[in-house]
Structure formats: C-alpha cells, structure tokens
Amino acid sequence: MLCAGKKSYFTAAVCFITVTSMLAVSYLQLQRLSHQPKVIQGRRCRGKIANSTITALKGNKTFIISPYFDDRESKVTRLIGIVHHEDVEQLYCWFCCQPNGKIYVSKAKIDVHSDRFGFPYGAADIVCLEPENCDPTHVSVHQSLHGNTDQLPRFEIKNRKAETFSVDFTVCISTMFGNYNNVLQFIQSMEMYKILGVQKVVIYKNNCSHLMEKVLKFYVEEGTVEVIPWPINSHLRVSSEWHFMQDGTHIGYYGQITALNDCIYRNMERSKFVVLNDADEIILPLKHPDWKAMMNSLQEQNPGTGVFLFENHIFPETVSSGMFNISSWNNVPGINILQHVYREPDRKDVINPTKMIVDPRKVIQTSVHSVLRAYGKSANVPMDVALIYHCRKALQRDLPRESLIRDTTLWRYNSSLIKNVNKVLSQTILQAQN
C-alpha cells in the first residue's frame, strides 16, 4: 500500500489526498477517453438533411435545434437542444467525415441549463468531441453506439469557418407568438434599432397576424430581418408564462431561452455584438448618439467584459402625453411609443430586470436576464449611460400620474423615427388599405 507504515495523522492525510487526487485524475482521463470519437468501419454517410428548425429525436424526449462548431476550449460540436431534465438519455454524435465518407461516433456530454423556472423541459447543450483528423460538415444524433443510422436526420454543423463580421449589431427577438399584432410598436422598434446602428434583427416566429406577416415580409426583403420558424407547439405543450404554473405545460414562454441561445451561436461568427431583448424594448443611450459610440466607450471603461447589462424601465401604455397624435397611424394596430414618455419609479427592495448586449464569442450559455456561463466579466451599465425603454402594461398600476417620471429621451429621435415609420407604413399597411 502506498501509505502503509505511516503513523502520523498529517502524513496519513497527505497520503489520502494524494491517492484521491490520483484517482480523480484517472477518472477524468477515463471519462475523456470514453468521449473520444471512434471510427465505425464499413459505414458511409447517409440520412436526409434536416430542414426543420426543431427536430424531434426518437422517443420525443430530446429535440435538436442546430449544431455549431465550437473550438474555444477544445474542438467540439455543440448542439443546441431541448431535453426533459429528469429523463435525459445517453446520446452519441455520428460524424460524417468527407471526402473519405467514414463515420466517427462520439459520446455526448449533455448539459441541461440551470434556468428552467420549474418546467420539466429546458434548454440543453449536447456537446461532442470531434475527430482530430477531419472537420465534419454534418452530424447525426443517435441513442446508441451501434445500429442503423441511415434513416436519422443529418444536421449541418454551422460556424465551421471563421468569418469577418458582416454586421456590428444583431438583435435577437424571441419568441413571436399569440397571433402577435402590435404592428405600430413593432415598426417603431425596428426603425429605432436601425437609427441606433442595428443591421440585422433575427426573429423566432411561432405565429403572428396577417398584417404582421406583411410587415415581416417587407423587412425580410429589405434585408433587415431574418425570420426563423419556431413551431415549438408542434412538439411540446407550451406556456405563455415564464414560470411553471403546475398546469401540465412542458416549457416556458414558447422555449424563449433555447431560442436565445441558438441566436447567440447563429450569429457568433457574423456579428460583433448580439442584443437580447424583446420587440417592445429599446436600449436608449443617454450619453451617446448611437450604440456603436456607447459600446466603444463601455468597452474602453470595462476591459475584458463580454456582457453588458441594461436596466429595464416600464413606460406604461395607459399613460399618454398627448403629443405626436399622428392621424395616419390611428388605424394601425399597436402602441405609438412616442406618446408614452412617463416611466414608473424604481420600487423599493425590487431589483429591475436587465437585458443584454453581449460579445457572442464570450458567451457559453445565456438565460433571459443574464448569462449563465461566459468567458470574462459582466458589467451593469449605469442608468445615466443607458436604460431600456419598455412600453407595456403597467407594473405599478395604482400609481397616480404625478408619481411617474417624465422622460423624453425617446423624443430626441422623433424626426427621423416619424419619417422612417411613415415610409414603412406607406409600403405595407397604408398601401394595402388604399
């Protein structure tokens, strides 16, 4: 025995720690070896290419959104998925290596995100080590090391090639559901994003009104919007609430967290920053004319920071200023944000939720109001630098008007905003009405 004959308690403790450390290292080495890809002889790449945003695996307990190449720590494929947190089956990645057509199988590590808010299903990372001697373009996911994979869907592995950033800012909006019809506020938000420096908006769309479809079509053809179909209710019972209500639903807020994580990885190689907020939220800079100037300043003041958190402030849709009552907008469904410039005061002992602008290459996992895992630091942006303008139903419904704070920051942009909104309406809604 390694520690035989040692009588000193101190020596015994040292021996115990040494042996435990050796066993731990051995266990980790075995674990890593068990996840190393193994070649499967006599197989060739087969299977149909998956063409749906959400693909159910056999048994309908695991759903694959999309795989992404990730070499920030080691050479892996990271599949964004949805799993049942208590009923997670072992999975294997079947990599198709070209041009030799060999199949390599790698045991997956399944990491269920900690923020499920009580729902049985939640976002998950399904991570597989890639073969060292090839850069696979496609992967299938199977519950076994063996068996016939000819009928399994094959997923294209995205982010395989590093790209130069095509845009500075991408906004991720998830998810559009409930026959969404807040058309005027949506157009105003889109035009404000563009004024502030956004080049791309990614929308995970479950459903919306016919009128909203016309607006989305306009922005897609313009090149601003990318619509990702999000048919999650075809697979799971979804809730329109963020927390579990013991009502038999499977996943919260139409799978919002999964969509946000997918959006970060989808834009990791093409956007310098990714903005995570809803369609009724606008990050308004107070000290800078636009987001680019604001982020340059924030990064200079916060070196090594990849996540910037902005405080959410409610501007109740029920309290109007009476200004900017534009007659041509009156028949357009939705809220006119220019009329709502009174915000609720901070509540005592209540922390305002935040939304984020992130460097996507520094994020591993995100939730809605903060990141779960990231490289580098997070920074809270002071309210005198920027705040989130959030025009929605009041949270403090009993407050008298005189208790609200008049904040006309939004009006700095009124001239450009009105002109741009009118242009969109003339080519979409008003054109259809004439």
PEMO-V20235 format. One line per field, one symbol per residue. ss: DSSP state (a for helix, b for strand, c for the rest). phi: phi as a letter, one per 40 degrees, with the letter a starting at -180 (. if undefined). A space follows every 10 residues. Layout:
ss = ???
phi = ???
This chain:
ss = ccccccccaa aaaaaaaaaa aaaaaaaaaa aaaacccbbb ccccccccbc ccccbbcccc cbbbbbbbbb cccccbbbbb bbbbcccccc cbbbbbbccc cbbbbbbcbb bbcccccccc bbbbbbbbbc cccccccbbb bbcccccccc cccbbbbbcc ccccccbbbb bbbbbbcccb ccaaaaaaaa aaaaaacccb bbbbbccbca aaaaaaaaaa aaccbbbbbc caaacccbcc cccccccccc bcaaaaaaaa aaaaaacccc bbbbbbcccc bbbbbccccc aaaaaaaaaa acccbbbbbb bbbbbbcccc ccccccaaac ccccccaaac cbbccccccc cccbbbbbca aabbbbcccc bbbbccbbbb cccccbbbbb bbcccccccc aaacbbccaa aaaaaaaaaa aaaaaaacaa aaac
phi = .cbcgcbcdc cccccccccc cccccccccc cccccccbcb cgbbcbhccc bbcbbccdgf bbbbcacbca bcbacbbbcc abbccbbccc bbcbccbbcc gcbbbbcccb bccccbfgcc bacabbbbcc cccabccbab bbcacbhcbc cccbbcccgc bcbcccacbb cbbabcagfd accccccccd ccdccchcba bbbcbcaacc ccdcccddcc ccgcbbcbdb ccccbbcbbc bcbcbfbgcc acffgdcccc cccccdbcbb bcbbbbaccc bbcbcbbbca cccccdcccc cbcgcbbbbb ccbcbcccbb cgcfccdccc ccchcccccb bbbcccccgb cccbbbbbcc cbbbbbbcba ccaacgbbbc cccccaaccb cacccbcccc dcccbcbbdd cdbccccccc cdcccccbcc cccc
